[in-house]
Amino acid sequence: MPDPLSSNAVPAAGFTSYIEQYSGTIYALSCLLLEKGARADQAAVATFAALYEPWLKGSIQSDFSLAAYRECIRQCSLVAQDRGRCSSTLLTWEDQIASALLYGIQLPLPEISLILQRSVPELKAQLRGIREQMAAARPAVPRPSAG
């Protein structure tokens, strides 16, 4: 009698290669957005679980990374809404996402633009605002006096 699970073995093996390729950056993004721990783990696992069915249907193979980052952001948003974010931050959720993509996992601006579905000039303006906001929030460091 043939193994009823054998028909799933080949697709699962193909999906496994995507998990191996993207799990590090997806986990890093979830840690940046939710802080390291169970909530970040939950979001990273949920990201790949949500991507499996669309991958089987062939709807995301052409640009898996784009779908993976978007799904990770969606899963992190759900976790953050359900449990409340515990980090106190002066950045909005959208700014935290943009900052994590650029400064955390260091994606190029054109890729971030695709993920967030914003033009590069809009994204640059947002990032400039983030830098200004973060600079203004830094406590003033007294300069040593000469003499």
Buried (B, 14 or more C-beta within 10 A) or exposed (E): EEEEEEEEEEEEEEBEEBBEEBBEBBBBBBBBBBEEEEBBBBBBBBBBEBBBEBBBEEEBBEEBBEBBBBBBBBBBBEBBEEEEBEEEEEBEBEBBBBBBBBBBBEBEBEBBBBBBEBEEEEBEEBBEEBEEEBEEEEEEEEEEEEE
